[in-house]
Amino acid sequence: MSHLKNDILIEKEGDNKEIIVIIATERKEAILKKMLPPNNKGIPELSKEEGIPVSTLYTWRLKARNQGRLLPNGNGNTSGWSSSDKLSAVIETAPLNESELGKYCRQRGLYPEQIKKWKQACEHANDWDHEQNRRLKSEVNLDRKRIKELEHELRRKEKALAETAALLVLKKKAPMIWGEFEGEWYPLKIPR
């Protein structure tokens, strides 16, 4: 088991023995460079290669990122780059001309098209709200239309129900008003 204090690596072995290993800043920087493109070595691979615990390497990468350095996750493609790393790359490349951009991309194992794609994503990042609002307005309009249709259908059915109720009441009260009918009933046809 081991842990890191500054650039001093303390390894614990059995019987409570501690081995203190001082890692020079130059070596640490060299190891961090191996995490950068074009190498893009993963932390587990570097841990085996350098004999440094995985947790220490993750801590170094986190500290380097917090200092503003671009360190991808090391899986060999740009999907390992965090959003903040991509934004930093876009900002860093904004003032560069085409040849400087090419050099920048070669140093980091990128393609200029990826930078352009990231730039477009950054430019359209706030469009999501606009798109979302437009979609919500469309849904609200559809809901209002559906509500109107349902209200119209409800009014029609209420009128039909009221008419049926009136006919039933009239049928019950007719004998009381006119007396019992002793002949045949002929249904009255009501024009519609």
Buried (B, 14 or more C-beta within 10 A) or exposed (E): EBEBEEEEBEBEEEEEEEEEEEBEEEEBEEBBEBBBBEEBBBBEBBBEEBEBBEBBBEEBBEEBBEEEBBBBBBEBEBEBBEEEBBBBBBEBBEEBEEEEBBEBBEEBBBEBEBBEBBBEEBEEEEEEEEEEEEEEEEEEEEEEEEEEEEEEEEEEEEEEEEEEEEEEEEEEEEEEEEEEEEEEEEEEEEEE
